[in-house]
Amino acid sequence: MHGVLLLAGGKGKRMGGKIYDKLLHPLHETTSFRLCCEAYLKAREIEDFVIVHRDEEQKLLLKNEFSVACAKSDRKTEPAYVIGGLRRMDSVRNGLTALSENCQFVQVHDCARPMIRTSTISKLAQEVARVQAVAVARPVRDTVRLSSERKLMSGLPQKTFTMDRSKMWFMETPQAIRKDWLIDGINLAVKKKIEATDEVFVVELLGKKTVFYNPEYPNPKITTMEDYKYLNFLLNS
């Protein structure tokens, strides 16, 4: 059985307080959260839905958006709602407790990435059953340099080191992992007092391997107000 944790509890600090909620802000006559829900509702492999939210006020708004997504996707299901934690790792940990005992594989998706497609979700469901851990990622194509300075600063001379980009990947979501691996990995991270920034991190902690899947289409994340312009352009296209 496959489930999904839809992460919607982030505070969007880099928005500078310009909007109430970046996932519920109007986007091409819909919202980022609703687009993510529609993509997952159309994936018949996904049977268990958990929505990780910020507070009760946001929960009510997310419930309405999920209902609209159900109607548009011609599918009706009742998700579980769980309060998120201070860190992404805490939110995932909370979400895992709400999944069905029969759920073997979990996709974790950041709802700030509204361009995810049902075909990708279905592909990950097939692959994770075969390889146990698979994540959407894309190879780094630009030159990457590491600065010797402790903080990133422009306008000042810096000593830098050129990195080998042939071994680098940009990590995205969804990331699909065996549920027991996620639970064990997060518990290990908590024990070692390490913050896991994504699900592949905890797979690495367990000494396991992950397959990377390049979707070959844009899957950007909403981080600043400028990102809405790009996403509206993509959706118009």
C-alpha positions as CSV (number, residue, x, y, z in Angstrom):
1,M,0.0,0.0,0.0
2,H,1.3,3.5,-0.9
3,G,0.7,6.7,1.0
4,V,1.6,10.3,0.7
5,L,2.6,13.0,3.2
6,L,1.6,16.4,1.7
7,L,3.7,18.9,3.6
8,A,1.8,22.2,3.9
9,G,2.8,23.6,7.3
10,G,5.8,25.7,6.3
11,K,5.8,29.4,7.3
12,G,7.3,30.8,4.1
13,K,9.6,33.2,5.9
14,R,11.3,34.3,2.7
15,M,8.1,35.7,1.4
16,G,8.7,38.6,3.8
17,G,5.1,38.7,5.1
18,K,3.7,39.8,1.7
19,I,1.1,37.0,1.6
20,Y,-0.7,34.9,4.2
21,D,0.2,31.5,2.8
22,K,2.3,30.7,-0.2
23,L,0.4,27.4,-0.8
24,L,-3.0,29.1,-0.8
25,H,-2.0,32.2,-2.7
26,P,-3.8,32.5,-6.1
27,L,-1.9,30.7,-8.9
28,H,-3.4,30.5,-12.4
29,E,-7.0,30.4,-11.1
30,T,-6.0,27.7,-8.5
31,T,-3.4,27.3,-5.7
32,S,-0.2,25.4,-5.3
33,F,-1.7,23.2,-2.7
34,R,-4.7,22.3,-4.8
35,L,-2.6,21.5,-7.8
36,C,-0.5,19.0,-5.7
37,C,-3.7,17.4,-4.3
38,E,-5.1,17.0,-7.8
39,A,-1.9,15.3,-9.1
40,Y,-2.0,12.8,-6.2
41,L,-5.7,12.2,-6.3
42,K,-5.4,11.2,-10.0
43,A,-2.6,8.6,-9.1
44,R,-4.6,5.5,-8.3
45,E,-1.5,3.9,-6.7
46,I,-1.8,6.3,-3.8
47,E,-4.4,5.1,-1.3
48,D,-3.4,6.8,2.0
49,F,-3.4,10.6,2.3
50,V,-1.9,12.6,5.2
51,I,-1.8,16.4,5.1
52,V,0.6,18.1,7.5
53,H,-0.6,21.6,8.3
54,R,0.5,24.6,10.4
55,D,-2.5,25.5,12.6
56,E,-6.3,25.1,12.9
57,E,-7.0,28.2,10.8
58,Q,-4.9,26.9,7.9
59,K,-6.4,23.4,8.3
60,L,-9.9,24.7,7.6
61,L,-8.6,26.4,4.4
62,L,-6.7,23.3,3.3
63,K,-9.8,21.1,3.9
64,N,-11.8,23.3,1.5
65,E,-9.0,23.1,-1.1
66,F,-8.8,19.4,-0.8
67,S,-12.5,19.1,-1.4
68,V,-12.3,21.1,-4.6
69,A,-9.4,19.0,-5.7
70,C,-11.5,15.8,-5.1
71,A,-14.3,17.2,-7.2
72,K,-12.0,18.1,-10.1
73,S,-10.2,14.7,-9.9
74,D,-13.4,12.7,-9.7
75,R,-12.2,10.9,-6.6
76,K,-13.4,11.1,-3.0
77,T,-11.2,10.2,-0.1
78,E,-10.8,11.5,3.5
79,P,-7.2,12.5,4.4
80,A,-5.8,12.6,7.9
81,Y,-4.7,16.0,9.1
82,V,-1.6,16.3,11.4
83,I,0.0,19.4,12.9
84,G,3.6,19.9,11.7
85,G,6.7,20.3,13.8
86,L,9.4,23.0,14.1
87,R,11.5,21.3,11.5
88,R,10.8,19.4,8.3
89,M,12.0,16.2,9.9
90,D,9.6,16.8,12.8
91,S,6.7,17.3,10.4
92,V,7.5,14.1,8.5
93,R,7.7,12.2,11.8
94,N,4.3,13.5,12.9
95,G,2.8,12.6,9.5
96,L,4.1,9.1,9.6
97,T,2.1,8.4,12.8
98,A,-1.2,9.1,10.9
99,L,-0.5,6.6,8.1
100,S,-2.3,3.3,8.0
101,E,-0.5,0.3,9.4
102,N,-0.9,-1.4,6.0
103,C,1.1,1.4,4.3
104,Q,4.5,0.1,3.2
105,F,5.8,2.9,1.0
106,V,5.5,6.7,1.5
107,Q,5.9,9.6,-0.8
108,V,6.8,12.9,0.9
109,H,5.9,15.9,-1.2
110,D,6.5,19.6,-0.5
111,C,3.3,21.3,-1.7
112,A,5.4,24.4,-2.6
113,R,6.2,22.4,-5.8
114,P,2.9,22.6,-7.7
115,M,4.1,21.4,-11.1
116,I,4.4,17.7,-10.1
117,R,2.6,15.4,-12.5
118,T,0.6,12.3,-11.9
119,S,2.7,10.3,-14.3
120,T,5.8,11.0,-12.1
121,I,3.9,10.0,-8.9
122,S,2.9,6.7,-10.5
123,K,6.4,6.1,-11.7
124,L,7.8,6.6,-8.2
125,A,5.2,4.2,-6.8
126,Q,6.3,1.6,-9.3
127,E,10.0,2.2,-8.6
128,V,9.9,2.4,-4.8
129,A,8.3,-1.1,-4.7
130,R,11.3,-2.3,-6.7
131,V,14.3,-0.4,-5.2
132,Q,12.9,0.8,-1.8
133,A,14.0,4.4,-2.1
134,V,13.6,6.8,-5.1
135,A,13.6,10.6,-5.2
136,V,13.0,13.2,-7.9
137,A,16.3,14.9,-8.6
138,R,18.1,16.4,-11.5
139,P,21.8,16.5,-12.3
140,V,23.7,19.8,-11.7
141,R,24.6,21.4,-15.0
142,D,26.1,24.7,-13.9
143,T,29.5,25.3,-12.5
144,V,29.5,25.1,-8.6
145,R,32.0,26.7,-6.4
146,L,32.6,26.4,-2.6
147,S,33.6,29.6,-0.8
148,S,36.1,29.5,2.0
149,E,34.2,32.2,3.8
150,R,31.8,31.3,6.6
151,K,29.0,33.4,5.1
152,L,28.0,34.0,1.5
153,M,29.0,37.5,0.6
154,S,29.0,39.3,-2.7
155,G,31.3,42.2,-3.6
156,L,34.2,41.0,-1.6
157,P,37.2,38.9,-2.9
158,Q,36.9,35.3,-1.8
159,K,39.0,32.2,-2.0
160,T,36.9,29.5,-3.7
161,F,37.1,25.9,-4.8
162,T,35.5,24.5,-7.9
163,M,33.3,21.4,-7.2
164,D,33.0,18.3,-9.4
165,R,29.4,18.8,-10.7
166,S,29.4,15.4,-12.4
167,K,28.6,13.9,-9.0
168,M,26.0,16.4,-7.9
169,W,22.3,16.4,-8.0
170,F,19.6,19.0,-7.2
171,M,17.1,17.3,-4.8
172,E,13.4,17.9,-5.3
173,T,10.2,16.2,-4.2
174,P,8.4,13.8,-4.1
175,Q,10.8,11.4,-2.4
176,A,9.4,7.9,-2.0
177,I,10.8,5.6,0.7
178,R,9.9,2.5,2.6
179,K,7.9,3.6,5.6
180,D,10.0,1.5,8.1
181,W,13.2,3.0,6.7
182,L,11.8,6.6,7.2
183,I,10.8,5.8,10.8
184,D,14.1,4.1,11.6
185,G,16.1,6.8,9.9
186,I,14.3,9.7,11.6
187,N,14.6,8.0,15.0
188,L,18.4,7.6,14.4
189,A,18.7,11.3,13.4
190,V,16.9,12.3,16.6
191,K,19.2,10.0,18.7
192,K,22.3,11.5,17.1
193,K,20.9,15.1,17.3
194,I,21.2,15.6,13.5
195,E,18.7,17.5,11.5
196,A,17.6,15.7,8.4
197,T,16.9,18.2,5.6
198,D,15.1,15.7,3.3
199,E,14.1,12.0,3.3
200,V,17.2,10.8,1.3
201,F,19.2,12.1,4.3
202,V,17.8,9.5,6.6
203,V,18.2,6.8,4.0
204,E,21.9,7.8,4.0
205,L,22.0,7.6,7.8
206,L,20.9,4.0,7.6
207,G,23.6,3.2,5.1
208,K,21.0,2.5,2.3
209,K,21.0,3.5,-1.3
210,T,18.6,5.7,-3.3
211,V,17.7,5.9,-7.0
212,F,17.4,9.3,-8.5
213,Y,14.6,10.0,-11.0
214,N,14.9,13.0,-13.4
215,P,11.3,14.0,-14.5
216,E,12.6,16.0,-17.5
217,Y,10.2,18.9,-16.9
218,P,10.3,21.9,-14.6
219,N,9.4,21.2,-11.0
220,P,10.3,24.5,-9.3
221,K,9.6,25.4,-5.6
222,I,7.8,28.5,-4.5
223,T,10.3,30.4,-2.3
224,T,9.9,34.1,-3.2
225,M,7.2,36.2,-4.9
226,E,9.2,36.1,-8.1
227,D,8.5,32.4,-8.4
228,Y,4.8,33.0,-9.0
229,K,5.7,34.8,-12.2
230,Y,7.7,31.8,-13.4
231,L,5.0,29.3,-12.4
232,N,2.2,31.3,-14.0
233,F,4.3,31.3,-17.2
234,L,4.7,27.5,-17.0
235,L,1.0,26.9,-16.4
236,N,0.1,29.3,-19.2
237,S,2.4,27.3,-21.5
